[in-house]
Amino acid sequence: MTQPLIINADDFGLTDGVCQAIVELGQNGGVSSTTAMLGVPEALPRIHRYWEKLTIPCGVHLHVTYGFPISKSMQQYCASRWEGNFPRSRPEIDFPLDILLEECRAQLDLFITEFGRPSHFDTHHGFHRDSRYREGLLKLAKEYSLPTRGGRDGETPTAASLGVIETNVIESWSNAGWDTVEDGLLKLKEVFVQAKTNNLGGVWELVCHPGYTDDHLRAVTTLNDRRELEKAILSSPEGREVLTQQGLVLTDFRSFK
């Protein structure tokens, strides 16, 4: 019996090295989906440069940490707190729900204007799991008729109760503390075995952060050298063998249509 799996590469648009790595993985079947960050320096021209090379569906990586706001209300809110930018970390988030949702709509609408309908949306630093925002973001997914990245088991309200389609997310691989290709491969197998043990149903989503590391990437995030390891694993025969052994078949968010 096979299990459908989406491998989503976060942060498309963050740097040229991240964009190039995601394009290459999409072309060789290492990832099946990506999501774009819009409110980071030079994101729009950067995404446009790589857009025609992108062979996988692209959604929106909604973010309210790192970068700058697009909506007027969020710009005003951030002006006196972080010199007009977003805070750098999730614990600093204190946005009123209405302002946060207006910013998310602005990012979705900008993507639609520039690139067409997104395949889905997810969130940077996982703020969709924040109990202050989860219901509002699920309603936003329903408003735009988009599938979205899942939360964690037991969270309320459930997506199904609101008529929203979401994945069952596996984040523990990219967030785990491994630092070699060999350890990364072992951890990759481990997270899939654990998901089966936990009887994780539906469509699984493996979150990843591939990229080529350079001075630009090091300047904007602490997740840098690991990105090259993730790319190496996802593009390797050994990485693909892990998927085959676990009965995993790659799909993307278009399978929800």
matplotlib code that plots the C-alpha trace (Angstrom):
import matplotlib.pyplot as plt

x = [0.0, 1.4, 1.3, 1.0, 3.7, 4.3, 7.9, 7.6, 10.7, 10.1, 11.6, 11.5, 12.6, 14.8, 18.1, 19.4, 21.0, 17.8, 15.9, 18.5, 18.5, 14.7, 14.5, 17.1, 15.3, 12.0, 13.6, 15.1, 12.2, 13.7, 10.8, 7.3, 6.2, 7.5, 6.3, 7.5, 8.3, 7.3, 8.2, 12.0, 14.5, 14.4, 12.0, 9.8, 12.5, 14.3, 11.3, 10.5, 14.1, 13.6, 9.9, 10.1, 12.6, 10.3, 8.6, 6.7, 3.6, 4.3, 2.3, 2.8, 5.0, 3.1, 5.6, 5.4, 8.9, 11.9, 11.4, 9.0, 5.2, 3.1, -0.2, -0.6, -2.0, 0.9, 3.4, 2.0, 2.0, 5.7, 6.9, 7.2, 8.3, 10.9, 11.7, 9.1, 10.3, 8.9, 10.5, 13.1, 11.6, 8.2, 8.2, 8.1, 4.8, 2.0, -0.1, -3.8, -5.6, -7.2, -3.9, -2.2, -5.0, -4.9, -1.1, -1.7, -4.3, -1.9, 0.8, -1.7, -3.1, 0.4, 1.3, -1.9, -1.1, 2.4, 2.3, -1.3, -3.2, -1.0, -1.2, -1.6, -0.2, 1.9, 3.6, 7.2, 8.2, 4.9, 2.7, -0.4, -0.1, -0.4, -3.8, -4.4, -4.3, -5.2, -8.9, -8.5, -5.9, -8.1, -11.0, -8.5, -7.7, -11.5, -11.9, -9.3, -10.3, -6.7, -5.3, -2.8, -0.2, -1.6, -1.2, -0.7, -3.0, -5.6, -5.6, -9.0, -10.7, -9.9, -9.6, -12.3, -14.8, -14.3, -14.2, -10.5, -8.1, -4.7, -1.8, -0.5, 2.9, 6.2, 8.6, 10.9, 13.4, 14.4, 14.3, 16.3, 19.9, 21.8, 24.8, 26.0, 24.4, 24.6, 22.8, 20.3, 19.4, 18.9, 16.7, 14.7, 13.8, 13.1, 10.5, 8.6, 8.7, 7.4, 4.6, 3.5, 3.7, 1.5, -1.0, -0.7, -3.3, -4.2, -1.6, 1.8, 3.9, 7.6, 8.9, 12.4, 14.7, 17.2, 19.6, 23.1, 24.9, 26.6, 27.2, 23.8, 22.1, 24.3, 23.4, 19.6, 19.2, 21.0, 19.7, 22.4, 24.9, 22.3, 20.4, 23.1, 22.9, 19.2, 19.6, 22.2, 20.0, 16.8, 18.6, 20.5, 19.6, 19.8, 17.2, 14.9, 15.4, 14.2, 10.9, 10.6, 11.3, 8.6, 6.0, 5.9, 4.7, 5.3, 2.4, 1.6, -1.2, -2.9, -4.1, -6.5, -8.4]
y = [0.0, 3.4, 6.6, 10.0, 12.5, 16.1, 17.3, 21.1, 23.4, 26.5, 30.0, 30.3, 33.9, 34.2, 34.3, 33.3, 30.2, 29.0, 29.6, 27.8, 24.8, 24.5, 24.9, 22.0, 19.8, 20.4, 19.5, 16.2, 15.1, 15.8, 18.0, 18.2, 21.7, 25.0, 28.2, 31.7, 34.5, 37.9, 40.5, 40.0, 42.3, 41.9, 38.9, 39.8, 40.4, 37.3, 35.1, 36.4, 35.5, 31.9, 31.5, 30.1, 27.4, 26.3, 23.0, 22.4, 24.1, 27.1, 28.5, 31.4, 31.1, 33.7, 35.4, 37.8, 37.2, 38.5, 40.8, 43.7, 44.0, 44.7, 45.9, 49.5, 48.4, 46.0, 48.7, 51.1, 48.4, 47.5, 51.1, 51.9, 48.4, 47.0, 50.1, 49.1, 45.5, 42.3, 40.8, 38.1, 35.4, 33.9, 34.6, 38.3, 38.0, 40.0, 41.1, 41.6, 39.0, 41.6, 43.1, 39.8, 38.6, 41.8, 41.3, 37.6, 38.7, 41.3, 38.7, 36.3, 39.0, 40.2, 36.6, 36.3, 39.6, 38.7, 34.9, 33.7, 31.5, 29.8, 26.1, 26.5, 28.5, 27.7, 29.9, 30.9, 29.7, 27.9, 30.7, 29.0, 26.7, 29.7, 29.3, 33.1, 32.8, 29.2, 29.6, 32.9, 31.4, 28.3, 30.7, 32.5, 29.3, 28.7, 32.3, 31.8, 28.1, 27.0, 23.9, 24.5, 23.0, 21.1, 21.9, 19.3, 16.5, 17.6, 21.3, 23.0, 24.0, 21.3, 22.1, 19.6, 21.3, 24.5, 22.7, 23.3, 20.7, 20.5, 18.1, 16.1, 17.7, 16.1, 18.9, 17.0, 16.1, 19.6, 20.8, 17.9, 18.4, 16.3, 17.6, 15.0, 13.4, 10.0, 11.2, 13.0, 9.9, 7.9, 10.7, 10.8, 7.1, 7.6, 10.3, 8.3, 5.1, 7.2, 8.7, 5.1, 4.1, 7.0, 6.0, 9.4, 9.5, 11.6, 13.2, 13.6, 16.8, 16.7, 20.2, 21.0, 24.0, 23.3, 25.9, 26.9, 28.6, 31.9, 35.2, 36.4, 33.4, 33.6, 37.2, 36.6, 33.2, 30.9, 27.9, 28.0, 25.2, 22.6, 23.6, 22.2, 18.9, 18.7, 19.4, 16.6, 14.1, 14.9, 14.7, 11.5, 7.9, 7.0, 9.6, 8.3, 4.8, 5.8, 6.9, 3.7, 1.5, 3.3, 3.0, 6.8, 8.3, 12.0, 14.2, 17.9, 20.2, 19.9, 16.4, 18.2, 19.9]
z = [0.0, -1.0, 1.0, -0.8, 0.2, -0.6, -0.2, 0.1, -0.1, 2.0, 1.4, -2.4, -3.1, 0.1, -1.8, -5.3, -3.8, -2.3, -5.5, -7.6, -5.3, -5.3, -9.1, -9.5, -7.0, -8.7, -12.1, -10.8, -8.7, -5.3, -4.1, -5.4, -4.2, -2.9, -1.3, -1.9, 0.5, -0.9, 1.8, 1.8, 0.0, -3.8, -3.5, -6.5, -9.1, -7.8, -8.0, -11.5, -12.6, -11.6, -12.4, -15.9, -14.7, -11.8, -12.8, -9.5, -8.1, -6.0, -3.0, -0.6, 2.4, 4.6, 6.9, 9.8, 11.0, 9.0, 6.1, 5.8, 5.8, 2.7, 4.1, 5.4, 8.8, 9.4, 8.2, 10.8, 13.5, 12.9, 12.4, 16.1, 17.2, 14.8, 12.7, 10.1, 9.7, 11.0, 14.2, 13.7, 15.8, 16.5, 20.3, 19.5, 17.5, 19.2, 16.2, 16.6, 14.5, 12.2, 11.3, 10.8, 8.5, 6.5, 6.0, 4.9, 2.4, 1.0, 0.5, -1.1, -3.4, -4.4, -5.4, -7.4, -9.2, -10.0, -10.6, -10.7, -8.4, -5.7, -5.1, -1.3, 1.6, 4.7, 7.2, 8.1, 11.6, 11.8, 13.1, 11.8, 14.9, 17.2, 19.0, 18.6, 14.8, 13.8, 13.3, 11.5, 9.1, 8.5, 7.6, 5.3, 3.5, 3.0, 1.8, -0.9, -1.5, -0.9, 0.9, 3.6, 5.8, 8.7, 12.4, 15.1, 16.2, 18.7, 17.8, 17.6, 15.6, 13.1, 9.4, 8.5, 10.7, 8.7, 5.3, 4.7, 3.3, 5.0, 5.0, 7.8, 8.3, 9.2, 10.3, 12.6, 9.8, 8.8, 12.4, 13.8, 14.9, 12.3, 10.5, 8.0, 4.9, 6.6, 9.8, 7.6, 5.7, 9.0, 10.4, 7.2, 7.5, 11.2, 10.7, 8.1, 10.3, 13.2, 11.1, 10.2, 13.8, 14.8, 12.0, 10.4, 7.7, 4.8, 2.6, 4.3, 3.9, 4.5, 5.2, 3.9, 3.5, 0.7, -0.7, -1.7, 1.2, 0.6, 2.4, 1.6, 3.2, 6.2, 6.7, 6.8, 8.6, 10.9, 8.9, 6.2, 5.8, 6.6, 3.5, 1.2, 3.1, 2.6, -1.1, -1.3, 0.4, -1.5, -4.8, -4.0, -5.0, -1.3, -0.4, -3.1, -1.9, 1.6, 0.0, -2.1, 1.0, 2.9, 0.1, -0.4, -3.6, -4.4, -5.1, -4.8, -3.7, -7.0, -5.8, -3.6, -6.4]

ax = plt.figure().add_subplot(projection="3d")
ax.plot(x, y, z, "-o")
ax.set_aspect("equal")
plt.show()
